[in-house]
Amino acid sequence: MTNPIYTTQEIQERVDRYIGQFKEGYFSPLSLMARLTEETGELAREVNHYYGEKPKKETEKERTMEEELGDIIFVLTCFANSLDIDLSDAFHTAITKIETRDKNRWTKKDPST
């Protein structure tokens, strides 16, 4: 069985349905920032275990970078939803800026290779 592929709109709607079932609703932006930082730290720990010099302790739960990235996407989506920000719009703004600002910053690959 393969996992479904979601658009950013579908991700935002699914997260909103999940959060909407609870009286507490979305956390405050400050709490969401703390959660995002926490999840980013967990991803950094996994990267360090797989690519760095710090091996996992035998007692540590096996987690994957995919799982940690998923957690970050969830919290980031909560953040966007709580502030009524469309992730597609935010990404479009960011990638347009990056493609313009950095278009000559890096060495381009030879198109013939």
Jmol script that loads the backbone (N, CA, C; Angstrom):
load data "model"
ATOM      1  N   MET A   1       0.843  -1.194   0.000  1.00  0.00           N
ATOM      2  CA  MET A   1       0.000   0.000   0.000  1.00  0.00           C
ATOM      3  C   MET A   1       0.883   1.251   0.000  1.00  0.00           C
ATOM      4  N   THR A   2       0.613   2.161  -0.889  1.00  0.00           N
ATOM      5  CA  THR A   2       1.393   3.399  -0.953  1.00  0.00           C
ATOM      6  C   THR A   2       0.670   4.497  -0.180  1.00  0.00           C
ATOM      7  N   ASN A   3       1.450   5.435   0.299  1.00  0.00           N
ATOM      8  CA  ASN A   3       0.878   6.570   1.005  1.00  0.00           C
ATOM      9  C   ASN A   3       0.309   7.558   0.001  1.00  0.00           C
ATOM     10  N   PRO A   4      -0.746   8.265   0.384  1.00  0.00           N
ATOM     11  CA  PRO A   4      -1.310   9.271  -0.530  1.00  0.00           C
ATOM     12  C   PRO A   4      -0.358  10.440  -0.709  1.00  0.00           C
ATOM     13  N   ILE A   5      -0.533  11.141  -1.794  1.00  0.00           N
ATOM     14  CA  ILE A   5       0.223  12.364  -2.063  1.00  0.00           C
ATOM     15  C   ILE A   5      -0.726  13.527  -1.798  1.00  0.00           C
ATOM     16  N   TYR A   6      -0.267  14.481  -1.005  1.00  0.00           N
ATOM     17  CA  TYR A   6      -1.095  15.608  -0.607  1.00  0.00           C
ATOM     18  C   TYR A   6      -0.624  16.900  -1.259  1.00  0.00           C
ATOM     19  N   THR A   7      -1.562  17.739  -1.619  1.00  0.00           N
ATOM     20  CA  THR A   7      -1.228  19.114  -1.981  1.00  0.00           C
ATOM     21  C   THR A   7      -1.076  19.890  -0.672  1.00  0.00           C
ATOM     22  N   THR A   8      -0.493  21.060  -0.733  1.00  0.00           N
ATOM     23  CA  THR A   8      -0.389  21.858   0.484  1.00  0.00           C
ATOM     24  C   THR A   8      -1.780  22.208   1.018  1.00  0.00           C
ATOM     25  N   GLN A   9      -2.722  22.432   0.133  1.00  0.00           N
ATOM     26  CA  GLN A   9      -4.091  22.736   0.566  1.00  0.00           C
ATOM     27  C   GLN A   9      -4.683  21.546   1.318  1.00  0.00           C
ATOM     28  N   GLU A  10      -4.475  20.346   0.808  1.00  0.00           N
ATOM     29  CA  GLU A  10      -4.986  19.147   1.480  1.00  0.00           C
ATOM     30  C   GLU A  10      -4.317  18.944   2.836  1.00  0.00           C
ATOM     31  N   ILE A  11      -3.020  19.230   2.911  1.00  0.00           N
ATOM     32  CA  ILE A  11      -2.315  19.127   4.193  1.00  0.00           C
ATOM     33  C   ILE A  11      -2.932  20.104   5.189  1.00  0.00           C
ATOM     34  N   GLN A  12      -3.107  21.341   4.750  1.00  0.00           N
ATOM     35  CA  GLN A  12      -3.662  22.352   5.649  1.00  0.00           C
ATOM     36  C   GLN A  12      -5.082  21.999   6.080  1.00  0.00           C
ATOM     37  N   GLU A  13      -5.881  21.475   5.165  1.00  0.00           N
ATOM     38  CA  GLU A  13      -7.253  21.097   5.509  1.00  0.00           C
ATOM     39  C   GLU A  13      -7.278  19.908   6.469  1.00  0.00           C
ATOM     40  N   ARG A  14      -6.416  18.924   6.244  1.00  0.00           N
ATOM     41  CA  ARG A  14      -6.397  17.746   7.119  1.00  0.00           C
ATOM     42  C   ARG A  14      -5.955  18.122   8.532  1.00  0.00           C
ATOM     43  N   VAL A  15      -4.913  18.952   8.633  1.00  0.00           N
ATOM     44  CA  VAL A  15      -4.461  19.408   9.946  1.00  0.00           C
ATOM     45  C   VAL A  15      -5.566  20.210  10.621  1.00  0.00           C
ATOM     46  N   ASP A  16      -6.250  21.058   9.866  1.00  0.00           N
ATOM     47  CA  ASP A  16      -7.319  21.878  10.447  1.00  0.00           C
ATOM     48  C   ASP A  16      -8.472  21.010  10.962  1.00  0.00           C
ATOM     49  N   ARG A  17      -8.809  19.940  10.213  1.00  0.00           N
ATOM     50  CA  ARG A  17      -9.856  19.021  10.684  1.00  0.00           C
ATOM     51  C   ARG A  17      -9.423  18.349  11.989  1.00  0.00           C
ATOM     52  N   TYR A  18      -8.165  17.950  12.049  1.00  0.00           N
ATOM     53  CA  TYR A  18      -7.654  17.299  13.255  1.00  0.00           C
ATOM     54  C   TYR A  18      -7.700  18.265  14.446  1.00  0.00           C
ATOM     55  N   ILE A  19      -7.122  19.444  14.286  1.00  0.00           N
ATOM     56  CA  ILE A  19      -7.056  20.414  15.390  1.00  0.00           C
ATOM     57  C   ILE A  19      -8.460  20.897  15.751  1.00  0.00           C
ATOM     58  N   GLY A  20      -9.331  21.013  14.760  1.00  0.00           N
ATOM     59  CA  GLY A  20     -10.683  21.523  14.986  1.00  0.00           C
ATOM     60  C   GLY A  20     -11.544  20.663  15.885  1.00  0.00           C
ATOM     61  N   GLN A  21     -11.166  19.438  16.132  1.00  0.00           N
ATOM     62  CA  GLN A  21     -11.967  18.575  16.998  1.00  0.00           C
ATOM     63  C   GLN A  21     -11.685  18.802  18.488  1.00  0.00           C
ATOM     64  N   PHE A  22     -10.732  19.669  18.807  1.00  0.00           N
ATOM     65  CA  PHE A  22     -10.353  19.924  20.191  1.00  0.00           C
ATOM     66  C   PHE A  22     -10.716  21.348  20.599  1.00  0.00           C
ATOM     67  N   LYS A  23     -11.239  21.501  21.809  1.00  0.00           N
ATOM     68  CA  LYS A  23     -11.632  22.816  22.326  1.00  0.00           C
ATOM     69  C   LYS A  23     -10.447  23.783  22.357  1.00  0.00           C
ATOM     70  N   GLU A  24      -9.262  23.247  22.647  1.00  0.00           N
ATOM     71  CA  GLU A  24      -8.085  24.119  22.777  1.00  0.00           C
ATOM     72  C   GLU A  24      -7.684  24.761  21.457  1.00  0.00           C
ATOM     73  N   GLY A  25      -7.964  24.118  20.339  1.00  0.00           N
ATOM     74  CA  GLY A  25      -7.596  24.666  19.034  1.00  0.00           C
ATOM     75  C   GLY A  25      -6.091  24.753  18.861  1.00  0.00           C
ATOM     76  N   TYR A  26      -5.670  25.682  18.036  1.00  0.00           N
ATOM     77  CA  TYR A  26      -4.238  25.858  17.768  1.00  0.00           C
ATOM     78  C   TYR A  26      -3.547  26.507  18.959  1.00  0.00           C
ATOM     79  N   PHE A  27      -2.274  26.130  19.160  1.00  0.00           N
ATOM     80  CA  PHE A  27      -1.468  26.789  20.173  1.00  0.00           C
ATOM     81  C   PHE A  27      -1.154  28.208  19.706  1.00  0.00           C
ATOM     82  N   SER A  28      -0.687  29.026  20.626  1.00  0.00           N
ATOM     83  CA  SER A  28      -0.288  30.396  20.285  1.00  0.00           C
ATOM     84  C   SER A  28       0.938  30.360  19.377  1.00  0.00           C
ATOM     85  N   PRO A  29       1.176  31.437  18.621  1.00  0.00           N
ATOM     86  CA  PRO A  29       2.381  31.466  17.776  1.00  0.00           C
ATOM     87  C   PRO A  29       3.669  31.222  18.566  1.00  0.00           C
ATOM     88  N   LEU A  30       3.772  31.728  19.779  1.00  0.00           N
ATOM     89  CA  LEU A  30       4.974  31.520  20.572  1.00  0.00           C
ATOM     90  C   LEU A  30       5.139  30.039  20.926  1.00  0.00           C
ATOM     91  N   SER A  31       4.053  29.382  21.311  1.00  0.00           N
ATOM     92  CA  SER A  31       4.118  27.948  21.616  1.00  0.00           C
ATOM     93  C   SER A  31       4.436  27.132  20.367  1.00  0.00           C
ATOM     94  N   LEU A  32       3.857  27.513  19.234  1.00  0.00           N
ATOM     95  CA  LEU A  32       4.140  26.799  17.987  1.00  0.00           C
ATOM     96  C   LEU A  32       5.595  26.982  17.575  1.00  0.00           C
ATOM     97  N   MET A  33       6.142  28.173  17.812  1.00  0.00           N
ATOM     98  CA  MET A  33       7.559  28.394  17.507  1.00  0.00           C
ATOM     99  C   MET A  33       8.427  27.498  18.377  1.00  0.00           C
ATOM    100  N   ALA A  34       8.060  27.361  19.643  1.00  0.00           N
ATOM    101  CA  ALA A  34       8.810  26.480  20.542  1.00  0.00           C
ATOM    102  C   ALA A  34       8.707  25.029  20.072  1.00  0.00           C
ATOM    103  N   ARG A  35       7.516  24.616  19.656  1.00  0.00           N
ATOM    104  CA  ARG A  35       7.343  23.250  19.164  1.00  0.00           C
ATOM    105  C   ARG A  35       8.132  23.015  17.884  1.00  0.00           C
ATOM    106  N   LEU A  36       8.141  24.004  16.996  1.00  0.00           N
ATOM    107  CA  LEU A  36       8.900  23.883  15.752  1.00  0.00           C
ATOM    108  C   LEU A  36      10.396  23.752  16.051  1.00  0.00           C
ATOM    109  N   THR A  37      10.861  24.529  17.002  1.00  0.00           N
ATOM    110  CA  THR A  37      12.266  24.458  17.406  1.00  0.00           C
ATOM    111  C   THR A  37      12.577  23.089  17.998  1.00  0.00           C
ATOM    112  N   GLU A  38      11.676  22.580  18.815  1.00  0.00           N
ATOM    113  CA  GLU A  38      11.851  21.255  19.417  1.00  0.00           C
ATOM    114  C   GLU A  38      11.930  20.170  18.338  1.00  0.00           C
ATOM    115  N   GLU A  39      11.024  20.218  17.377  1.00  0.00           N
ATOM    116  CA  GLU A  39      11.015  19.217  16.304  1.00  0.00           C
ATOM    117  C   GLU A  39      12.260  19.333  15.428  1.00  0.00           C
ATOM    118  N   THR A  40      12.713  20.560  15.184  1.00  0.00           N
ATOM    119  CA  THR A  40      13.932  20.759  14.403  1.00  0.00           C
ATOM    120  C   THR A  40      15.133  20.176  15.144  1.00  0.00           C
ATOM    121  N   GLY A  41      15.139  20.318  16.459  1.00  0.00           N
ATOM    122  CA  GLY A  41      16.196  19.719  17.266  1.00  0.00           C
ATOM    123  C   GLY A  41      16.183  18.198  17.176  1.00  0.00           C
ATOM    124  N   GLU A  42      14.984  17.606  17.144  1.00  0.00           N
ATOM    125  CA  GLU A  42      14.885  16.154  17.019  1.00  0.00           C
ATOM    126  C   GLU A  42      15.409  15.685  15.660  1.00  0.00           C
ATOM    127  N   LEU A  43      15.137  16.467  14.609  1.00  0.00           N
ATOM    128  CA  LEU A  43      15.687  16.137  13.286  1.00  0.00           C
ATOM    129  C   LEU A  43      17.212  16.253  13.323  1.00  0.00           C
ATOM    130  N   ALA A  44      17.715  17.304  13.947  1.00  0.00           N
ATOM    131  CA  ALA A  44      19.173  17.489  14.045  1.00  0.00           C
ATOM    132  C   ALA A  44      19.815  16.319  14.771  1.00  0.00           C
ATOM    133  N   ARG A  45      19.167  15.816  15.792  1.00  0.00           N
ATOM    134  CA  ARG A  45      19.690  14.673  16.537  1.00  0.00           C
ATOM    135  C   ARG A  45      19.766  13.441  15.638  1.00  0.00           C
ATOM    136  N   GLU A  46      18.727  13.205  14.833  1.00  0.00           N
ATOM    137  CA  GLU A  46      18.735  12.060  13.918  1.00  0.00           C
ATOM    138  C   GLU A  46      19.836  12.212  12.861  1.00  0.00           C
ATOM    139  N   VAL A  47      19.986  13.410  12.322  1.00  0.00           N
ATOM    140  CA  VAL A  47      21.037  13.651  11.329  1.00  0.00           C
ATOM    141  C   VAL A  47      22.397  13.375  11.961  1.00  0.00           C
ATOM    142  N   ASN A  48      22.584  13.811  13.189  1.00  0.00           N
ATOM    143  CA  ASN A  48      23.855  13.585  13.874  1.00  0.00           C
ATOM    144  C   ASN A  48      24.099  12.094  14.095  1.00  0.00           C
ATOM    145  N   HIS A  49      23.050  11.338  14.403  1.00  0.00           N
ATOM    146  CA  HIS A  49      23.207   9.892  14.596  1.00  0.00           C
ATOM    147  C   HIS A  49      23.581   9.179  13.300  1.00  0.00           C
ATOM    148  N   TYR A  50      22.976   9.588  12.202  1.00  0.00           N
ATOM    149  CA  TYR A  50      23.218   8.907  10.924  1.00  0.00           C
ATOM    150  C   TYR A  50      24.460   9.400  10.197  1.00  0.00           C
ATOM    151  N   TYR A  51      24.745  10.698  10.286  1.00  0.00           N
ATOM    152  CA  TYR A  51      25.835  11.275   9.497  1.00  0.00           C
ATOM    153  C   TYR A  51      26.954  11.874  10.339  1.00  0.00           C
ATOM    154  N   GLY A  52      26.741  11.973  11.631  1.00  0.00           N
ATOM    155  CA  GLY A  52      27.742  12.582  12.498  1.00  0.00           C
ATOM    156  C   GLY A  52      28.517  11.539  13.272  1.00  0.00           C
ATOM    157  N   GLU A  53      29.190  12.021  14.266  1.00  0.00           N
ATOM    158  CA  GLU A  53      30.063  11.164  15.061  1.00  0.00           C
ATOM    159  C   GLU A  53      29.388  10.632  16.316  1.00  0.00           C
ATOM    160  N   LYS A  54      28.124  10.975  16.538  1.00  0.00           N
ATOM    161  CA  LYS A  54      27.450  10.601  17.783  1.00  0.00           C
ATOM    162  C   LYS A  54      26.497   9.432  17.539  1.00  0.00           C
ATOM    163  N   PRO A  55      26.903   8.220  17.899  1.00  0.00           N
ATOM    164  CA  PRO A  55      26.007   7.071  17.704  1.00  0.00           C
ATOM    165  C   PRO A  55      24.847   7.102  18.697  1.00  0.00           C
ATOM    166  N   LYS A  56      23.767   6.437  18.326  1.00  0.00           N
ATOM    167  CA  LYS A  56      22.621   6.312  19.225  1.00  0.00           C
ATOM    168  C   LYS A  56      23.003   5.458  20.426  1.00  0.00           C
ATOM    169  N   LYS A  57      22.384   5.760  21.562  1.00  0.00           N
ATOM    170  CA  LYS A  57      22.510   4.882  22.718  1.00  0.00           C
ATOM    171  C   LYS A  57      21.660   3.650  22.435  1.00  0.00           C
ATOM    172  N   GLU A  58      22.038   2.536  23.005  1.00  0.00           N
ATOM    173  CA  GLU A  58      21.282   1.300  22.799  1.00  0.00           C
ATOM    174  C   GLU A  58      19.848   1.439  23.292  1.00  0.00           C
ATOM    175  N   THR A  59      19.605   2.310  24.263  1.00  0.00           N
ATOM    176  CA  THR A  59      18.277   2.474  24.842  1.00  0.00           C
ATOM    177  C   THR A  59      17.398   3.461  24.073  1.00  0.00           C
ATOM    178  N   GLU A  60      17.992   4.171  23.093  1.00  0.00           N
ATOM    179  CA  GLU A  60      17.224   5.177  22.357  1.00  0.00           C
ATOM    180  C   GLU A  60      16.324   4.540  21.319  1.00  0.00           C
ATOM    181  N   LYS A  61      15.095   5.082  21.225  1.00  0.00           N
ATOM    182  CA  LYS A  61      14.128   4.623  20.243  1.00  0.00           C
ATOM    183  C   LYS A  61      14.640   4.913  18.829  1.00  0.00           C
ATOM    184  N   GLU A  62      14.435   3.972  17.931  1.00  0.00           N
ATOM    185  CA  GLU A  62      14.807   4.164  16.526  1.00  0.00           C
ATOM    186  C   GLU A  62      13.777   5.085  15.876  1.00  0.00           C
ATOM    187  N   ARG A  63      14.204   6.226  15.418  1.00  0.00           N
ATOM    188  CA  ARG A  63      13.329   7.173  14.720  1.00  0.00           C
ATOM    189  C   ARG A  63      13.969   7.472  13.383  1.00  0.00           C
ATOM    190  N   THR A  64      13.178   7.858  12.457  1.00  0.00           N
ATOM    191  CA  THR A  64      13.713   8.135  11.134  1.00  0.00           C
ATOM    192  C   THR A  64      13.655   9.628  10.835  1.00  0.00           C
ATOM    193  N   MET A  65      14.497  10.047   9.916  1.00  0.00           N
ATOM    194  CA  MET A  65      14.458  11.436   9.485  1.00  0.00           C
ATOM    195  C   MET A  65      13.125  11.735   8.806  1.00  0.00           C
ATOM    196  N   GLU A  66      12.566  10.737   8.128  1.00  0.00           N
ATOM    197  CA  GLU A  66      11.254  10.919   7.499  1.00  0.00           C
ATOM    198  C   GLU A  66      10.191  11.261   8.553  1.00  0.00           C
ATOM    199  N   GLU A  67      10.236  10.542   9.664  1.00  0.00           N
ATOM    200  CA  GLU A  67       9.290  10.801  10.755  1.00  0.00           C
ATOM    201  C   GLU A  67       9.483  12.208  11.315  1.00  0.00           C
ATOM    202  N   GLU A  68      10.726  12.590  11.501  1.00  0.00           N
ATOM    203  CA  GLU A  68      11.008  13.919  12.058  1.00  0.00           C
ATOM    204  C   GLU A  68      10.604  15.026  11.082  1.00  0.00           C
ATOM    205  N   LEU A  69      10.868  14.818   9.791  1.00  0.00           N
ATOM    206  CA  LEU A  69      10.430  15.805   8.793  1.00  0.00           C
ATOM    207  C   LEU A  69       8.908  15.915   8.774  1.00  0.00           C
ATOM    208  N   GLY A  70       8.222  14.782   8.912  1.00  0.00           N
ATOM    209  CA  GLY A  70       6.762  14.794   8.988  1.00  0.00           C
ATOM    210  C   GLY A  70       6.267  15.595  10.179  1.00  0.00           C
ATOM    211  N   ASP A  71       6.928  15.431  11.330  1.00  0.00           N
ATOM    212  CA  ASP A  71       6.562  16.207  12.520  1.00  0.00           C
ATOM    213  C   ASP A  71       6.738  17.705  12.265  1.00  0.00           C
ATOM    214  N   ILE A  72       7.829  18.061  11.589  1.00  0.00           N
ATOM    215  CA  ILE A  72       8.074  19.472  11.278  1.00  0.00           C
ATOM    216  C   ILE A  72       6.992  20.009  10.342  1.00  0.00           C
ATOM    217  N   ILE A  73       6.617  19.227   9.340  1.00  0.00           N
ATOM    218  CA  ILE A  73       5.556  19.656   8.415  1.00  0.00           C
ATOM    219  C   ILE A  73       4.249  19.870   9.177  1.00  0.00           C
ATOM    220  N   PHE A  74       3.934  18.953  10.109  1.00  0.00           N
ATOM    221  CA  PHE A  74       2.709  19.096  10.896  1.00  0.00           C
ATOM    222  C   PHE A  74       2.714  20.384  11.703  1.00  0.00           C
ATOM    223  N   VAL A  75       3.797  20.636  12.441  1.00  0.00           N
ATOM    224  CA  VAL A  75       3.860  21.830  13.287  1.00  0.00           C
ATOM    225  C   VAL A  75       3.883  23.089  12.423  1.00  0.00           C
ATOM    226  N   LEU A  76       4.630  23.064  11.331  1.00  0.00           N
ATOM    227  CA  LEU A  76       4.672  24.209  10.424  1.00  0.00           C
ATOM    228  C   LEU A  76       3.278  24.498   9.854  1.00  0.00           C
ATOM    229  N   THR A  77       2.540  23.446   9.554  1.00  0.00           N
ATOM    230  CA  THR A  77       1.177  23.609   9.048  1.00  0.00           C
ATOM    231  C   THR A  77       0.268  24.188  10.125  1.00  0.00           C
ATOM    232  N   CYS A  78       0.415  23.725  11.359  1.00  0.00           N
ATOM    233  CA  CYS A  78      -0.350  24.312  12.465  1.00  0.00           C
ATOM    234  C   CYS A  78      -0.052  25.809  12.573  1.00  0.00           C
ATOM    235  N   PHE A  79       1.221  26.150  12.454  1.00  0.00           N
ATOM    236  CA  PHE A  79       1.649  27.546  12.529  1.00  0.00           C
ATOM    237  C   PHE A  79       0.971  28.355  11.416  1.00  0.00           C
ATOM    238  N   ALA A  80       1.056  27.861  10.202  1.00  0.00           N
ATOM    239  CA  ALA A  80       0.449  28.562   9.068  1.00  0.00           C
ATOM    240  C   ALA A  80      -1.061  28.691   9.248  1.00  0.00           C
ATOM    241  N   ASN A  81      -1.714  27.602   9.608  1.00  0.00           N
ATOM    242  CA  ASN A  81      -3.165  27.644   9.782  1.00  0.00           C
ATOM    243  C   ASN A  81      -3.576  28.624  10.874  1.00  0.00           C
ATOM    244  N   SER A  82      -2.832  28.630  11.981  1.00  0.00           N
ATOM    245  CA  SER A  82      -3.199  29.503  13.098  1.00  0.00           C
ATOM    246  C   SER A  82      -3.100  30.971  12.718  1.00  0.00           C
ATOM    247  N   LEU A  83      -2.255  31.273  11.741  1.00  0.00           N
ATOM    248  CA  LEU A  83      -2.073  32.659  11.290  1.00  0.00           C
ATOM    249  C   LEU A  83      -2.774  32.938   9.957  1.00  0.00           C
ATOM    250  N   ASP A  84      -3.562  31.956   9.489  1.00  0.00           N
ATOM    251  CA  ASP A  84      -4.299  32.071   8.228  1.00  0.00           C
ATOM    252  C   ASP A  84      -3.359  32.363   7.052  1.00  0.00           C
ATOM    253  N   ILE A  85      -2.276  31.607   6.994  1.00  0.00           N
ATOM    254  CA  ILE A  85      -1.299  31.725   5.914  1.00  0.00           C
ATOM    255  C   ILE A  85      -1.426  30.513   5.005  1.00  0.00           C
ATOM    256  N   ASP A  86      -1.544  30.734   3.720  1.00  0.00           N
ATOM    257  CA  ASP A  86      -1.611  29.662   2.737  1.00  0.00           C
ATOM    258  C   ASP A  86      -0.183  29.217   2.434  1.00  0.00           C
ATOM    259  N   LEU A  87       0.109  27.942   2.692  1.00  0.00           N
ATOM    260  CA  LEU A  87       1.466  27.437   2.482  1.00  0.00           C
ATOM    261  C   LEU A  87       1.904  27.519   1.024  1.00  0.00           C
ATOM    262  N   SER A  88       0.983  27.318   0.095  1.00  0.00           N
ATOM    263  CA  SER A  88       1.344  27.431  -1.328  1.00  0.00           C
ATOM    264  C   SER A  88       1.759  28.857  -1.669  1.00  0.00           C
ATOM    265  N   ASP A  89       1.011  29.817  -1.163  1.00  0.00           N
ATOM    266  CA  ASP A  89       1.367  31.223  -1.397  1.00  0.00           C
ATOM    267  C   ASP A  89       2.717  31.552  -0.765  1.00  0.00           C
ATOM    268  N   ALA A  90       2.924  31.081   0.468  1.00  0.00           N
ATOM    269  CA  ALA A  90       4.187  31.348   1.157  1.00  0.00           C
ATOM    270  C   ALA A  90       5.355  30.729   0.394  1.00  0.00           C
ATOM    271  N   PHE A  91       5.170  29.481  -0.076  1.00  0.00           N
ATOM    272  CA  PHE A  91       6.238  28.833  -0.830  1.00  0.00           C
ATOM    273  C   PHE A  91       6.494  29.568  -2.144  1.00  0.00           C
ATOM    274  N   HIS A  92       5.444  29.969  -2.840  1.00  0.00           N
ATOM    275  CA  HIS A  92       5.609  30.681  -4.115  1.00  0.00           C
ATOM    276  C   HIS A  92       6.418  31.964  -3.915  1.00  0.00           C
ATOM    277  N   THR A  93       6.087  32.700  -2.879  1.00  0.00           N
ATOM    278  CA  THR A  93       6.827  33.933  -2.580  1.00  0.00           C
ATOM    279  C   THR A  93       8.300  33.624  -2.314  1.00  0.00           C
ATOM    280  N   ALA A  94       8.554  32.589  -1.516  1.00  0.00           N
ATOM    281  CA  ALA A  94       9.929  32.238  -1.163  1.00  0.00           C
ATOM    282  C   ALA A  94      10.723  31.746  -2.369  1.00  0.00           C
ATOM    283  N   ILE A  95      10.165  30.836  -3.160  1.00  0.00           N
ATOM    284  CA  ILE A  95      10.927  30.272  -4.279  1.00  0.00           C
ATOM    285  C   ILE A  95      11.161  31.322  -5.361  1.00  0.00           C
ATOM    286  N   THR A  96      10.209  32.217  -5.557  1.00  0.00           N
ATOM    287  CA  THR A  96      10.391  33.297  -6.533  1.00  0.00           C
ATOM    288  C   THR A  96      11.540  34.200  -6.100  1.00  0.00           C
ATOM    289  N   LYS A  97      11.573  34.528  -4.824  1.00  0.00           N
ATOM    290  CA  LYS A  97      12.661  35.361  -4.278  1.00  0.00           C
ATOM    291  C   LYS A  97      14.003  34.647  -4.449  1.00  0.00           C
ATOM    292  N   ILE A  98      14.050  33.360  -4.105  1.00  0.00           N
ATOM    293  CA  ILE A  98      15.295  32.591  -4.182  1.00  0.00           C
ATOM    294  C   ILE A  98      15.763  32.451  -5.625  1.00  0.00           C
ATOM    295  N   GLU A  99      14.830  32.142  -6.516  1.00  0.00           N
ATOM    296  CA  GLU A  99      15.203  31.984  -7.933  1.00  0.00           C
ATOM    297  C   GLU A  99      15.713  33.287  -8.538  1.00  0.00           C
ATOM    298  N   THR A 100      15.220  34.401  -8.049  1.00  0.00           N
ATOM    299  CA  THR A 100      15.667  35.705  -8.552  1.00  0.00           C
ATOM    300  C   THR A 100      16.984  36.119  -7.905  1.00  0.00           C
ATOM    301  N   ARG A 101      17.013  36.070  -6.587  1.00  0.00           N
ATOM    302  CA  ARG A 101      18.188  36.525  -5.839  1.00  0.00           C
ATOM    303  C   ARG A 101      19.410  35.646  -6.089  1.00  0.00           C
ATOM    304  N   ASP A 102      19.204  34.343  -6.179  1.00  0.00           N
ATOM    305  CA  ASP A 102      20.324  33.411  -6.245  1.00  0.00           C
ATOM    306  C   ASP A 102      20.537  32.784  -7.620  1.00  0.00           C
ATOM    307  N   LYS A 103      19.941  33.357  -8.658  1.00  0.00           N
ATOM    308  CA  LYS A 103      20.003  32.708  -9.975  1.00  0.00           C
ATOM    309  C   LYS A 103      21.425  32.564 -10.506  1.00  0.00           C
ATOM    310  N   ASN A 104      22.346  33.432 -10.118  1.00  0.00           N
ATOM    311  CA  ASN A 104      23.734  33.337 -10.588  1.00  0.00           C
ATOM    312  C   ASN A 104      24.715  33.048  -9.460  1.00  0.00           C
ATOM    313  N   ARG A 105      24.196  32.615  -8.335  1.00  0.00           N
ATOM    314  CA  ARG A 105      25.041  32.398  -7.162  1.00  0.00           C
ATOM    315  C   ARG A 105      25.814  31.085  -7.226  1.00  0.00           C
ATOM    316  N   TRP A 106      25.264  30.083  -7.855  1.00  0.00           N
ATOM    317  CA  TRP A 106      25.841  28.747  -7.861  1.00  0.00           C
ATOM    318  C   TRP A 106      26.262  28.355  -9.274  1.00  0.00           C
ATOM    319  N   THR A 107      27.156  27.408  -9.381  1.00  0.00           N
ATOM    320  CA  THR A 107      27.630  26.940 -10.682  1.00  0.00           C
ATOM    321  C   THR A 107      26.567  26.030 -11.291  1.00  0.00           C
ATOM    322  N   LYS A 108      26.078  26.435 -12.443  1.00  0.00           N
ATOM    323  CA  LYS A 108      25.038  25.639 -13.122  1.00  0.00           C
ATOM    324  C   LYS A 108      25.635  24.376 -13.728  1.00  0.00           C
ATOM    325  N   LYS A 109      24.817  23.332 -13.727  1.00  0.00           N
ATOM    326  CA  LYS A 109      25.217  22.084 -14.379  1.00  0.00           C
ATOM    327  C   LYS A 109      25.204  22.278 -15.880  1.00  0.00           C
ATOM    328  N   ASP A 110      26.065  21.566 -16.557  1.00  0.00           N
ATOM    329  CA  ASP A 110      26.091  21.581 -18.018  1.00  0.00           C
ATOM    330  C   ASP A 110      24.825  20.858 -18.496  1.00  0.00           C
ATOM    331  N   PRO A 111      23.975  21.515 -19.297  1.00  0.00           N
ATOM    332  CA  PRO A 111      22.730  20.879 -19.734  1.00  0.00           C
ATOM    333  C   PRO A 111      22.943  19.610 -20.566  1.00  0.00           C
ATOM    334  N   SER A 112      24.128  19.424 -21.121  1.00  0.00           N
ATOM    335  CA  SER A 112      24.377  18.249 -21.949  1.00  0.00           C
ATOM    336  C   SER A 112      24.717  17.012 -21.132  1.00  0.00           C
ATOM    337  N   THR A 113      24.878  17.188 -19.794  1.00  0.00           N
ATOM    338  CA  THR A 113      25.220  16.017 -18.962  1.00  0.00           C
ATOM    339  C   THR A 113      24.031  15.493 -18.213  1.00  0.00           C
TER     340      THR A 113
END
end "model"
wireframe off; spacefill off
backbone 0.3
color backbone group
